[in-house]
Amino acid sequence: MLNLTPIELERYRRQIMLPGFGEEAQQRLKSSTVLVTGVGGLGGTAALYLAVAGVGRLILVRGGELRLDDMNRQILMSDDWVGKPRVFKAKTTLEQINPDVQIDAICEYVTPENVDDLVRAADVTLDCAHNFIERDLLNAACVRWKKPMVEAAMNDMEAYLTTIIPDRTPCLSCLFPEKPDWDKRGFGVLGAVSGTLACLTALEAIKLITGIGQPLLSQLLTMDLGSLEFAKRRPYHDPNCPVCGTPAFSPYSTSRLRDRFDPPSPLKSGLVAQ
């Protein structure tokens, strides 16, 4: 693990003070690389909280330019950047907030040609992509390379969140064997909704990297933020899943991520998006 500089010790002092956190957890963050896809209201805000927490390297991946109707939720952006590639502005903003974090900005969408290199370069992937084509590619690559993935999505005032660990938990294909019919023209969203989910998404990644707290393993957190109703559901780990298949629930370990929890028993039916 990388040592902390005097500046970093002061910058992160308040979280180092947390019981069970300490300098070791902070060193784990500094030594980690997180891939963030779909750098918008969800991915961009999650990247912000990972940057201020001290994750050593962030790989930001998102094609396309910033639109004016992005501005109600994409807090890394500024009005003068409309019409330009959003991922480069995200890099600049994060570097200004925390110059100690390495930010790699890739102005591309996730494709079959780049997904393996992206996933292999990271310790944890944040799936904040805007469509299920990219999400399925990320899921398959994470299963293939045995990399954990934090899966987060929202629609209107509803959202869901889970953490996927290959050979240990249900994968995205187990959760959604039939893909939700998302409107390609977009959907209504409040910035505070994407921001709420983004904070929880970043927290899941921090928990995975540091071993602090309990990640959402084999649990799907569903949220109705209009009524502030939250529920945890146990999705089915399909032994015949075309992506993760068998053997299921084998031990998972890595030199950087500490998995300390026994797998919960699965239910008999999967979950569908609402």
Secondary structure, 3 states (H helix, E strand, C coil): CCCCCHHHHHHCHHHHCCCCCHHHHHHHHHCCEEEEECCCCCHHHHHHHHHHHCCCEEEEECCCECCHHHCCCCCCCCHHHCCCEHHHHHHHHHHHHCCCCEEEEECCCCCCCCHHHHHHCCCEEEECCCCHHHHHHHHHHHHHCCCCEEEEEEECCEEEEEEECCCCCCCHHHHCCCCCCCCCCCCCCCHHHHHHHHHHHHHHHHHHHHCCCCCCECCEEEEECCCCEEEEECCCCCCCCCCCCCCCCCCCCCCCCCCCCCCCCCCCCCCCCC
